[in-house]
Amino acid sequence: MLNNKTILITGGTGSFGNYFTDYVLKNYKPKKIIIYSRDEYKQFIMANRLKKYEKILRFFIGDVRDKARLARALNGVDYVIHAAAMKQVPACEYNPIEAVKTNINGAMNVIDAVLDSPTVKRVVALSTDKSVNPINLYGGTKLVSDKLFIAANSYVGDRELNFSVVRYGNVAGSRGSVIPFFQEIINSGKKELPITDFRMTRFWINLEQGVQLVIKALQEAKGGETFISKIPSFKITDLAKAMLPECSMIEVGIREGEKLHEVMVTKEDSLTTYEYEKHYIIYPHFNWWNKEYIIEGGKKVDSGFEYNSGNNKEWLSVDQLVKNIRGLK
């Protein structure tokens, strides 16, 4: 599907953008991949790392806050992956207007620029578990962003264009996540790991799984769907044991804006959610949505169903966590 296509990734120098680019270059023959981001140094590093693909890669300095620059970058683009966002919860809390400008206004700019583009056919926006029943500003801005991308489908008319959303939690080993945080403490020689709450659970998803879910959305979406992977859960205390078996743990309390469990599908979402072999899809609930677009092979979940890391059926043991951590880049 990605062969001979031009793909633009906003925030393309981040963890996801780097892995997505590597994955596509390895498994497909794209016509062009455009990395759109505002950090010239990260672009320089990425360009050097992938120098042998310089005929395929293009690097655009630009901000999603700049609609005119987005429009220029979208020239000839077939698919857009929207990964750009302010993601750090404390940074968003301290700089709320900046978070709104990037996560909400930026989403609006991407949508408007795509709707004005004659070539774009698919848009997939990356979301987060924090957009579900949000309790912090980051989650609130991503909830609005998700709603904007889903509603954008009502403006496409007869064009061969659709917008969809992919939702997952913190990617294992990504910047700002718990694994590098624990590793930094371990590297300093300390034997005690801080646990916000001994009951806390999280989903395990790696970058490859995240990329594959995005590609599934590109292939299958008709417009307005939210794709969610079926992935295992783990206890934060088990993760600590996997990383430092002889560690002691201290409970330091949940930080503001943090949840005990990651929620992916709410009870309210259950009314339009279908379960498939390896994922869930939350279908839109609008009068423009055609029920014939529901993908075959799925089963509607029961009313009141909720999918979160605490009630999951699949769990990782300490030994499995050790193996998974070793497999991270």
N, C-alpha and C positions, 0 to 999 in steps of 0.2 A: 504493500500500500504506500510505502514511503519512497519507493524507487522513483527517481526522476522528479521528485517533488522539492519545492522550496519551502523550508520550515523556518519560522522565526520564533526564538525563545526570549521572552522578556525575563530580565534577571538571570540571563543565561550563564553568568560566571559563578553562580552559586553551586552548592553540592548537587542539586538535582540537574541543573543545566549541564554541568560537566559530565555527569554520568549519562544523561540522556544523549548528549552529543556522541560520547564514546560508543554507546549501545547502537545508535543509528548508523554510525560509520562502520561498525563491525558487522552488522546484520543486514544492512540495506545499501542501496546505491542512490543516495539523494542527489538531487541536482545542486542544491545549495542549502547550507545551514547558516542562518543569520543570528549572531549573538548580540542581543540588544541589552545594554546595561550602562551604568553610569560610572563604573570604576575602571579607569584606564589601566591601572596596574594589574588588576586581575585579568583584564583582557590580554595584556601583554604576556602574562604568565601562561594563560590558556593557549594563546596563539603559538608560543614557543613550544609548548608541550605537544601540540598537534600540527607542527610545521609541515609534515609530509602531506597534510590535507589542505594546504593553503589555497589550492585552486577551488576548493569546495566551501571553505569557511569564509564568512564575512563578519567583521566586528564593527558594530555601530555604537558609538558613544551616544547615549540618550537616556532620558528619564521618562517613565510612564506618565509623569505629570505634564509632559510636553506633547500635546496632541499633534502638532504640526510635524514634529520630528518622527513620531510614530507613523504618521501617514507616509512620510518619505521612506521610512524603513520597510513599509509593507508593499512597496512596489514589486509586483510579480510574485508575491508570497501565496502559497497554497494553504498551509496550515500554520496556526499560531498556538503556541503553548505559553500560557500566562503564568509565570512563576515569580514575577517580581512582587515583593511585598516587604513591609517592615514586619518582622516576625518576633522580635524579642519582647516579651510581655512587659518587663520593667521599662524598657525604652519607650514603648507605646504609651504606658501610663504617664510617664514624665513628659512626653512630647505628643500629646493627643492630637493637636492640629496637624502635625507632620504625619502621623499615622493615618489620619483621615485623608490628607492630600495624596498620599501614596496608595493606600489600600482601597479607598472608595473613589476618589477623583481619578486615580490612575486606572481603575477598572472601567470607569465611564469613558475615559479617553481611548482605551483599547477597543471597547465596544463601538464607539462612534467611528474610530478610524477604520475598523474592520467593515462596518456597514457601508462606509464610503468607498471601500476598496472593491474593484471589479473582479478580483482574482481569488480572494480568500474563500475557502470552502468549509473549513473546520476550525473551531476554536475550542481548546480545552483549558479550563482554568483550574489551577491547583488550590484546593481548600484545606481545611484543618479540622480536627475534632473540636477545637476551641470555638468554632463557629456554631456549634450545637449547644443550645441553651447557654449562651455566652455569659461569663461572669467577669470578664476583663475587657478592656478596650480593644485589644487585638482581636479577640473573638468576635466582638461586636462589629468591627470594621469588616471582618471576613464574612460574617453573616450577610451584611449589606452587599458585599461584593458578589457572593453566591447568588443572591436574589437578582442582582442586576444582570448577571450572565444568563441566568435561566430566563428572565423576562425578555432579554434581547431577542429571543427567537420569535417573538411576536412582531418584530420589525423587518424580518427578512423577506417577506412577501413570497414570490415564486422563485426566488434565487436558490441555487444549490449551496446553501450555507446553513450551518447549525452551530450552536454553542452548547457545551456541556461542562460538567464539573466533576472533578475527581477529589475524593475526600480521604485523607488518612492522617494519622498522628505524627509525632516526632519520628523521623527516620533514624534507625539505629546507627549510632556513630556520627551523625551529622553535627555540624557546629552548633553549640549551645545545648545539646542534648545531654542526658545523664551519663552516658558511657565516657565521653571525653572528660566530663567533670570529675567522675570517680577516678579516671586514669591519672589526671593531673595530681590528685591528692595522693594516689598510690606512688607516683613517680617522686613525690617529695619525701617519701619514706615513712609517711604516717600509716598507722594501723587501724585508725578509727574512721568510719565512713558515716557522714550525716544522712539520715533518712528523714524526709519530711513527715511521713506517717507510715508506721509499720504495716498498715492495711492497704497501702497504695498499690495499684496495679497499672500496667500499661500494655498496649499492643506492641508486637514485634513486627516491624516491616523494614526491609532493607531497600536500598536505592534501586536495585534491579526489579524488585516487586513493584515499587512505585512507578518506574518507567513502563513496565509491562501493562499496568493498569491504565496509564495514559494512552498507550498505543491501542488498547482494547476500546477505550472511549473514542479514539479517532476512527476506528474501524466500524464500531457498532452504533454510535449515537445517532439519533434522528433529530435531537434537539431538546434540551431542557432536563436531561437525566443527570442524576448524581450517582457516580460509580463508587462503590466501597468494597475493598478486598476483604475476603474472609481470611483472617490471619490469627496466629496464636497470641495468647496473653502471657504475661509473666508478672511475678511479684517483685517489687523493687528490692525487697530483702534478699530474694534469691539471686537477683542480679549482683548485689554486693558480694554475696558468697561466691558467685562464679568468678568475679574479678579479683577477689582477695579472700581466699578460703579461711584464713586465720584472723580475719578482721573482727573488730568489735563494732557495734553500731550504736549510734545515739539518735534518738528521735528529736528533731528540732522544730517540728510544727509545720503545717501547711502554709505556704506563702500566699500572700494576697493574690487572688485571681487564679489559684491552682485548684484542681479537682482531684478527688480520690481515684476516680476511674475515668478513662477516656470513653466518651460516648460517640458512637458513629451513626446509629439509627435510633431516633426517639420513638416513644409510644405514639406520638402524633404523626410521625413519618410512616408508621406501620400501615396506614390506610392506603398508601400508594407505593408500598415497597414490595419488590419481588426478590425471591432468593434463587440464586443459580448455583452451579456446582462450586465455583470458586469466588463468587462475589455476590453482592447485593446491588440492586438498582432502585433508587428512589425516583419514581416518575413524576413529572410535573402535574400540578392540579389546576390547569387553566382550561378555559373553553376552546383555546386554539389547539390544544393537545389532541392528537388523533390516537385513540386507543389501539388502532391497528399497528401502531409503532411499537407496541410492547414486544420485546424480543422473545421468540419461542424458547421453550426449555426451562422457563422460570415458574416458580410457584409463589402465589401471593402469601405473604406472611400473615400470621394471625393478628387480629386487632389487639392492640396493646403490647405487641412485641417490641422489645428494646434490645439493641446490640451494643454492649459496652464491654470494656476490658475486665470488668468484675464478674459478669454473668456468662462469659464466653465458655464454650464447650471444649476448646483446645488450649492446653497450657504447656509451657516450656518448663522442663525440670532444670535444676542447677547444671547438670551435665550437658544438657542440650544448649543451655545458654553459653557455657564454656566453648562448645564447638562453634556456635554461631558467632561469638565474639572473635574467635580466631579467623573466621572467614571474612571479617570486615576489612576493607581497605584502610 
